[in-house]
Amino acid sequence: MEFKSLEIIDPILQALQEEGYTTPTPIQAEAIPIILQGTDLLGCAQTGTGKTAAFAIPILQLLSENKVYDKKRKIRTLIVTPTRELAIQIGESFNAYGRHTGLTNTVIFGGVNQNPQTAALIRGVDIVIATPGRLLDLLNQGFLSLRHVEILVLDEADRMLDMGFIHDIKKILAVVPKQKQSLFFSATMPAEIVKLAATILHNPSKVSVTPVSSTVEIINQSIYFVDKGNKNSLLVDILRDQAIKTALVFTRTKHGADKVVKILEKHNIKAEAIHGNKAQNARQRALFNFKAQTTRVLVATDIAARGIDVDDLEYVINFEMPNIAETYVHRIGRTGRAGAKGTALSFCDAEEKEYLRDIEKLIAKKIPVIDDHSFPLMDHNPVKAPKQQGRGNSGHPAPKPLAKSASKRWSEKPRNGR
């Protein structure tokens, strides 16, 4: 099957050809005809499946075929997404596929001066791609109206709930027209997501592609059992292999990401961190440097990594095991795209073995263990010591910090609600 068999209009087909795209991915082949019919859609798709084009292409076509002739363009499509990086990536996709349609879009996110965004809204745009916090800010300031929205897209819905955006989403739903086409995409479908989708969608068609277990089949996965205190040394040791041109390294926290960068730079390994505490320009610069391979290692938290799309990325390293099994699949899905080679290396300490069991249950396979390395796990059963009273202020050396309990749920909350 080729894109031209999906009855896509010539201006979009021409843009797709210029981008080098001829054959749709499974989710594109299924979703595009449904969306073109004007039907609501519930899509379950992993990162890297071509989901953005699956909704961008038919939206551009629907808006092109139903032109509105007003002196000032009104917002006819709203795409809500959890992170700045993902919003920017979606905006780039609309620019690429819609370059011959005459349709305009703008991207709205927090952490930057709002003036360029408000200027674009004042001029008028057809499509707005936004993170929830800044969208509501500008809505409350009167810079935009959502009364004319014909198509609403909620992208990465599970991540938006993880980030605490549920109340913002409800506020947005309250101000968009009830009569509209709604498209709802989520990588996972927990009960909360199903409940939210039921309040938004009307008789939706459902599309689910690339089950979790098959997503990881093409990726070469390995586990290193290592004590928590030796993870930095193991990472440096692995990165001495110059065959690893670039690597995306995942930590659970922002602070952890910064610490890893400092260690790598001490060993003359060019690294940068990307997370919610970084300014937007710093995050974009780090991502640009990584894509250009002037930065060898990008250290990221899970939320900041949504929207990172790097061609030919061969190595993903889980410096810390994720405490949610589905997150592991999202992380390693950054590599091995479009049939390319992919390698995922994971560092597992004793307290993270519980997470590993959950991951292997989800993907229905045992991940091979690499025993032959310089920092094997020695403390297989760490015992949580009782709290120390008054230590560190008595003239005695402070005790070594204890590892956090494996049962603790880690999360990164968005800054200022954005």
Buried (B, 14 or more C-beta within 10 A) or exposed (E): EEBEEBEBBEBBBEBBEEEEBEEBBBBBBBBBBBBBEEBBBBBBBBBBBBBBBBBBBBBBBBBBEEEEEEEEBBBBBBBBBBBBBBBBBBBBBBBBBBBBBEBBBBBBBBBBEBEEBBEBBEEBBBBBBBBBBBBBBBBEEEBBEBEBBBBBBBBBBBBBBBBEBBEBBEBBBEEBEEEBBBBBBBBBBEEEBEEBBEEBBEEBBBBEBBEBEEBBEEBBBEBBBBBBEBBBBBBBBBBEEEEBEBBBBBBBBBEBBBBBBEBBEEBEBBBBBBBBBBEBEEBBBBBEBBBEEEBBBBBBBBBBBBBBBBEEBBBBBBBBBBBBBBBBBBBBBBBBBEEEEBBBBBBBBBBBBBBBEBBBEBBEEEBEEBEEEEBBBEEEEBEEEEEEEEEEEEEEEEEEEEBEEBEEEBBBEBBEBB
